[in-house]
Amino acid sequence: MLPTDEPLSHLGPSLLLLLQLQLLLPPASAFFPNIWSLLAAPGSITHQDLTEEAALNVTLQLFLEQPPPGRPPLRLEDFLGRTLLADNLFAAYFGPGSPSRRFRAALGEVSRANAAQDFLPTSRNDPDLHFDAERLGQGRTRLVGALGETVVAARALDHTLARQRLGAALHALQDFYSHSNWVELGKQQPHPHLLWPRQGLQNLAQVGDPTCSDCEELSCPGNLLGFTLLTSGYFGTHPSKPPGKCSHGGHFDQSSSQPPRGGINKDSTSPGFSPHHMLHLQAAKLALLASIQAFSLLRSRLGDRAFSRLLDITPASSLSFVLDTTGSMGEEINAAKIQARHIVEQRRGGPMEPTHYVLVPFHDPGFGPVFTTSDPDSFWQQLNEIHALGGGDEPEMCLSALELALLHTPPLSDIFVFTDASPKDAFLTNRVESLTQERRCRVTFLVTEDPSRVQGRPRREVLSPLRFEPYEAVALASGGEVIFTKDQYIRDVAAIVGDSIADLVTLPLEPPVVVPERPLVFSVDGLLQRVTVWIHGEVSSFWIRNPAGVSQGQEEGEGPLGHTRRFGQFWMVSMNDPLQTGTWEIQVRAKGTSRVRVQAQTSLDFLFHFGIPREDGPHPGLYPLTQPVAGLQTQLLVEVTGLGSRGNPGDPLPHFSHVVLRGVPHGAELGRVPLEPMGPRERGLLAASLPPTLLSTAGPFSLELIGQDGVGQGLHRAAPQPCAVVPVLLELSGPPGFLAPGTKAPLSLRIASFSGPQDLDLRTYVNPSFALTSNLSRVRLEQNESAWGCLWLKVPDTAASDSVVMVTVTATDREASTVPPTHAFLRLLVLGPAPQRDFKERSLMHII
């Protein structure tokens, strides 16, 4: 157990010194309220602030204790007195310009999972998950269980699910210090037994012990009775508040109007929401220390390597291959092996070495199994054992294999599909499109087949020239592309694998598609390097022109602007650094459809997510959405990464002023919305309110940010893949814990329409094929109407422990065939009872 008089001794002297300085900073510097806490309670410290600040502290501790290979060690004194920023940590450890995008995205996943506990129907009113209603022992049990599930999911390499469980655990842990009277009892350190539960919680108030006096004011500093027992407030009507007990308090708490009135929560600085608002900063300080303890404990339990994967503490991407293994695929498989070997050998031991490897083979009628590892040698051995054998006829089970890869590939990754056949499972197209956007993964198809060719590979039926359209649709939805080539060029074309996982950004083109006799225009700023132009199609000629009027044509070899290579119908122009800043042009003349993509390396990029304001939970806040919903007021939240990247260190920070929405694929401008900075500029947090009229019609759109660098030159960045306005809101939630073999798990479904009447068919799908029953198969909704459904997932006795289960619900409009379906995805993990029990009994003890 952690001794009460030395509660932070296991964190190490370096971190203790850092914490002392961080906690002495004023709230405006040390903590950053999100948009809704700024509106409702200015100056408050949120769950997001606590979570990200704790993660950054423990990341710095890891960097201090593990010096970077080939670079000088970090010094604690360089960070004292400064607000910790992910970009600065990555630049100091991995080198200037090292992208922190994936790390910040992982922290965002944890933070949003944390905040969602106040909005999800399965968690928002459960007192055990918020340390409410004096259910302190039950709350600790659920807290310890969620941390245990985090470890199991991380070891199963399901880091998305691990971050969701970590967010839930941190929410409960932080709530303890706001919802209980621990602070009011005069405690100056985190509770010594919340995370180390060998000893039970002591001095708990019992059901018959009065705890609060009546308070009719908004602010209730003296309403706790004079006692030394540990208690917490009751919220709402379930469970009902016994006589003499404290309420949570605040505007949304119905129990606070029943004697004794008032409450004791310290959630914010506003007396309208928090009767003990005067103790908000003290509660936040202890919640931050406790959150650091939780992250440190997970680091100790997982080890540094696995902990780094949990939070994506790396600038590197993953490497994910989907391979057709039929007999005609020998050249393609060899090309994939060569590229994988090159990447592994070139990046081994460096900061850009891939952290996660995924391999999914397919043919017909089978696909899989999926192979995942973090060991490059294991991946290479598995890949080397794949050979082109059997089969040979078209089509194949490509999209089924791709869906399996998406389930196991980390977000913000590239997936490469090698095939020479069209998909047999084209019915999966829309679901795979939605899954790529939910996972934010980009899919590139390398197809050694001419779509117009009708001879060659055996076929069991006459195939349409349009048979590759499902690949085109998935590539468009994911921000990838389909590259048709020939066997003799596949090894050269496959070189884009190595380039694509180098964290390149795609530069916006105007217009976004090739138009005859009209040049494509793109902007180059001083923060871009290694610009590459890709041109694909039956091209007769092209030229590229820089702002000074210097041009280069399609001739292969070195030109005045860069080096040109050609592989059949695929052209690649590597531009010379440094590039002249300003407006560039590309003119392409081609037969049929041709494609142009311009990519560059830069650390200045952005993350984004959507949300809707919610006031029907315990607190006002922003409920996260994967995609905006037609007719619904939506907030766009932008997080700019790499703001420290400046031409000169003394230049002002870059800034973005507005966001442009464009229709996909033709690029018509839908609207421009101003971006408002939220908090200090160095945080790079921006928000835009997207009016319902802008999102009135379901369909895809792209996001572009417009701004200026520190010296006034234009900046233009585009999201790596398009978004989609979905016609209805579809929410799917499951049990707070894991699944156990031989059990039934209840799932909850909500459907809402905000743009008009909807007559919907509902379909469910489970991967793997577990039995799923639902009380809803069809629903008709009027505008602003909702429906709820219950589903039961039966987990067979034979279900493998540590296996991932994906539940998908699809809502399809019965009347409008052109309206795309809406999908909701829910990830669950099967866990046998023994590993979880073992974690609870052993790993949450005093482990250092």
Secondary structure, 3 states (H helix, E strand, C coil): CCCCCCCCHHHCHHHHHHHHHHHHCCHHHHCCCCHHHHHHCCCCCCHHHHHHHHHHHHHHHHHHHCCCCCCCCCCHHHCCCCCCCHHHHHHHHHCCCCCCHHHHHHHHHHHHHHHHCCCCCCCCCCHHHCCCCCCHHHHHHHHHHHHHHHHHHHHCCCHHHHHHHHHHHHHHHHHHHHHECCCCCCCCCCCCCCCCCCCCCCCECCCCCCCECCCCCCCCCCCECCCCCECECECCCCCCCCCCCCECCCCCCHHHHCCCCCCCCCCCCCCCCCCCHHHHHHHHHHHHHHHHHHHHHHHHHHCHHHHHHHCCCCCCCCEEEEEECCCCCHHHHHHHHHHHHHHHHHHCCCCCCCCCEEEEEECCCCECCCEEECCHHHHHHHHHCCCCCCCCCECECHHHHHHHHHHHCCCCCEEEEEECCCECCHHHHHHHHHHHHHHCCEEEEEECCCCCCCCCCCECCCCCCCCCHHHHHHHHHHCCEEEECCHHHHHHHCCHHHHHCCCEEECCCECCCCECCECEEEEECCCCEEEEEEEEEEEEEEEEECCCCCEECCCCEECCCEEEEEECCEEEEEECCCCCCEEEEEEEEEEEEEEEEEEEECCCEEEEEEEEEECCCCCCEEEEECCCECCCCEEEEEEEECCCCCCCCCCCCCEEEEEEEEECCCCCEEEEEECEECCCHHHCEEEEEECHHHHCCCEEEEEEEEEECCCCCEEEEECCCCEEEECCEEEEECCCCCECCCCEEEEEEEEEECCCCEEEEEEEEEECCCEEEECCCEEEECCCEEEEEEEEEECCCCCCCCCEEEEEEEEEECCCCCCCCEEEEEEEEECCHHHHHHHHHHHCCCCC
